[in-house]
Amino acid sequence: MAVNTILVKSYATNVYLTGRNSLANIALTRPEYVAPVMQYAADTYYIDDIDYALTQGWITSTEHADTLALKGSEDPQYRTTLLVAQDEIAEQ
């Protein structure tokens, strides 16, 4: 069965960016969406977004590691503005 891309995006947003849903809950209700949601997050979100979801308890450490393992070199990594800001702070 094909997954609905709009639902994948919505689920990913609610799991990784807002914490309003969880991969565990999605696995219970629509298990076929878990892998596409993790892939969407890996392809779309920066590592710091995924790290933040972990620190907030929105995803487990296993889900965090599994999501990061899906990231390719062409996927977003870290925000360059954060790196610039850190460099500016270090200079002060």
CYANA upper distance limits for C-alpha pairs under 8 A (distance plus 0.5 A):
  3 VAL  CA      7 LEU  CA      8.29
  3 VAL  CA      8 VAL  CA      7.99
  3 VAL  CA     32 GLU  CA      7.99
  3 VAL  CA     33 TYR  CA      7.29
  4 ASN  CA      8 VAL  CA      6.89
  5 THR  CA      9 LYS  CA      6.76
  6 ILE  CA     10 SER  CA      6.68
  7 LEU  CA     11 TYR  CA      6.39
  8 VAL  CA     12 ALA  CA      6.58
  8 VAL  CA     33 TYR  CA      7.23
  8 VAL  CA     36 PRO  CA      7.00
  8 VAL  CA     37 VAL  CA      5.76
  8 VAL  CA     40 TYR  CA      7.77
  9 LYS  CA     13 THR  CA      6.64
  9 LYS  CA     37 VAL  CA      7.56
  9 LYS  CA     40 TYR  CA      7.54
 10 SER  CA     14 ASN  CA      6.65
 11 TYR  CA     15 VAL  CA      6.55
 11 TYR  CA     21 ASN  CA      7.67
 11 TYR  CA     37 VAL  CA      7.04
 12 ALA  CA     16 TYR  CA      6.24
 12 ALA  CA     17 LEU  CA      8.02
 12 ALA  CA     37 VAL  CA      5.79
 12 ALA  CA     38 MET  CA      7.70
 12 ALA  CA     40 TYR  CA      7.43
 12 ALA  CA     41 ALA  CA      6.56
 13 THR  CA     17 LEU  CA      5.58
 13 THR  CA     18 THR  CA      6.99
 14 ASN  CA     18 THR  CA      5.57
 14 ASN  CA     19 GLY  CA      6.00
 14 ASN  CA     20 ARG  CA      5.46
 14 ASN  CA     21 ASN  CA      5.77
 14 ASN  CA     22 SER  CA      8.15
 15 VAL  CA     19 GLY  CA      5.31
 15 VAL  CA     20 ARG  CA      6.60
 15 VAL  CA     21 ASN  CA      5.38
 15 VAL  CA     22 SER  CA      5.65
 15 VAL  CA     23 LEU  CA      7.28
 15 VAL  CA     53 ALA  CA      8.21
 15 VAL  CA     58 TRP  CA      6.92
 15 VAL  CA     59 ILE  CA      7.85
 16 TYR  CA     41 ALA  CA      7.87
 16 TYR  CA     49 ASP  CA      7.54
 16 TYR  CA     50 ILE  CA      6.75
 16 TYR  CA     53 ALA  CA      5.80
 16 TYR  CA     58 TRP  CA      7.35
 16 TYR  CA     59 ILE  CA      7.90
 17 LEU  CA     49 ASP  CA      7.39
 17 LEU  CA     53 ALA  CA      7.20
 19 GLY  CA     53 ALA  CA      7.71
 19 GLY  CA     56 GLN  CA      8.46
 19 GLY  CA     58 TRP  CA      5.62
 21 ASN  CA     25 ASN  CA      7.34
 21 ASN  CA     26 ILE  CA      8.16
 21 ASN  CA     58 TRP  CA      8.30
 22 SER  CA     26 ILE  CA      6.83
 22 SER  CA     58 TRP  CA      6.93
 22 SER  CA     59 ILE  CA      7.26
 23 LEU  CA     27 ALA  CA      6.49
 23 LEU  CA     34 VAL  CA      6.80
 23 LEU  CA     59 ILE  CA      7.67
 24 ALA  CA     28 LEU  CA      6.93
 25 ASN  CA     29 THR  CA      6.87
 26 ILE  CA     30 ARG  CA      5.79
 26 ILE  CA     31 PRO  CA      6.58
 26 ILE  CA     33 TYR  CA      7.46
 26 ILE  CA     34 VAL  CA      6.93
 27 ALA  CA     31 PRO  CA      4.49
 27 ALA  CA     32 GLU  CA      7.99
 27 ALA  CA     33 TYR  CA      7.88
 27 ALA  CA     34 VAL  CA      6.56
 30 ARG  CA     34 VAL  CA      8.05
 32 GLU  CA     36 PRO  CA      8.27
 33 TYR  CA     37 VAL  CA      6.48
 34 VAL  CA     38 MET  CA      6.76
 35 ALA  CA     39 GLN  CA      6.61
 36 PRO  CA     40 TYR  CA      6.48
 37 VAL  CA     41 ALA  CA      6.69
 38 MET  CA     42 ALA  CA      6.67
 38 MET  CA     66 ASP  CA      8.39
 38 MET  CA     67 THR  CA      5.98
 38 MET  CA     70 LEU  CA      8.34
 39 GLN  CA     43 ASP  CA      6.54
 39 GLN  CA     67 THR  CA      7.37
 39 GLN  CA     70 LEU  CA      6.82
 39 GLN  CA     71 LYS  CA      8.44
 40 TYR  CA     44 THR  CA      6.36
 40 TYR  CA     45 TYR  CA      8.48
 41 ALA  CA     45 TYR  CA      5.77
 41 ALA  CA     50 ILE  CA      8.34
 41 ALA  CA     67 THR  CA      7.63
 42 ALA  CA     46 TYR  CA      8.28
 42 ALA  CA     67 THR  CA      6.17
 42 ALA  CA     68 LEU  CA      6.75
 42 ALA  CA     70 LEU  CA      6.29
 42 ALA  CA     71 LYS  CA      5.46
 42 ALA  CA     75 ASP  CA      7.60
 43 ASP  CA     70 LEU  CA      8.35
 43 ASP  CA     71 LYS  CA      6.74
 43 ASP  CA     72 GLY  CA      8.14
 43 ASP  CA     75 ASP  CA      5.69
 43 ASP  CA     76 PRO  CA      7.45
 44 THR  CA     75 ASP  CA      7.28
 44 THR  CA     76 PRO  CA      6.99
 45 TYR  CA     49 ASP  CA      6.63
 45 TYR  CA     50 ILE  CA      7.46
 45 TYR  CA     76 PRO  CA      6.78
 45 TYR  CA     77 GLN  CA      8.42
 46 TYR  CA     50 ILE  CA      7.16
 46 TYR  CA     76 PRO  CA      5.57
 46 TYR  CA     77 GLN  CA      5.54
 46 TYR  CA     78 TYR  CA      6.01
 46 TYR  CA     79 ARG  CA      7.33
 47 ILE  CA     51 ASP  CA      6.52
 47 ILE  CA     68 LEU  CA      7.95
 47 ILE  CA     76 PRO  CA      7.82
 47 ILE  CA     77 GLN  CA      5.84
 47 ILE  CA     78 TYR  CA      6.23
 48 ASP  CA     52 TYR  CA      6.42
 48 ASP  CA     77 GLN  CA      8.47
 48 ASP  CA     78 TYR  CA      6.84
 48 ASP  CA     79 ARG  CA      8.33
 49 ASP  CA     53 ALA  CA      6.84
 50 ILE  CA     54 LEU  CA      6.99
 50 ILE  CA     64 HIS  CA      7.28
 50 ILE  CA     68 LEU  CA      8.48
 51 ASP  CA     55 THR  CA      6.81
 51 ASP  CA     64 HIS  CA      7.82
 52 TYR  CA     56 GLN  CA      6.60
 53 ALA  CA     57 GLY  CA      6.76
 53 ALA  CA     58 TRP  CA      5.60
 53 ALA  CA     59 ILE  CA      6.40
 54 LEU  CA     58 TRP  CA      6.35
 54 LEU  CA     59 ILE  CA      5.60
 54 LEU  CA     60 THR  CA      6.71
 54 LEU  CA     61 SER  CA      7.13
 54 LEU  CA     64 HIS  CA      7.01
 59 ILE  CA     63 GLU  CA      6.43
 59 ILE  CA     64 HIS  CA      6.91
 60 THR  CA     64 HIS  CA      6.59
 61 SER  CA     65 ALA  CA      6.63
 62 THR  CA     66 ASP  CA      6.52
 63 GLU  CA     67 THR  CA      6.48
 64 HIS  CA     68 LEU  CA      6.72
 65 ALA  CA     69 ALA  CA      6.56
 66 ASP  CA     70 LEU  CA      7.15
 67 THR  CA     71 LYS  CA      7.54
 71 LYS  CA     75 ASP  CA      6.51
 73 SER  CA     77 GLN  CA      8.42
 78 TYR  CA     82 LEU  CA      8.25
 78 TYR  CA     83 LEU  CA      8.48
 79 ARG  CA     83 LEU  CA      7.35
 80 THR  CA     84 VAL  CA      6.69
 81 THR  CA     85 ALA  CA      6.53
 82 LEU  CA     86 GLN  CA      6.58
 83 LEU  CA     87 ASP  CA      6.70
 84 VAL  CA     88 GLU  CA      6.71
 85 ALA  CA     89 ILE  CA      6.75
 86 GLN  CA     90 ALA  CA      6.70
 87 ASP  CA     91 GLU  CA      6.83
 88 GLU  CA     92 GLN  CA      7.15
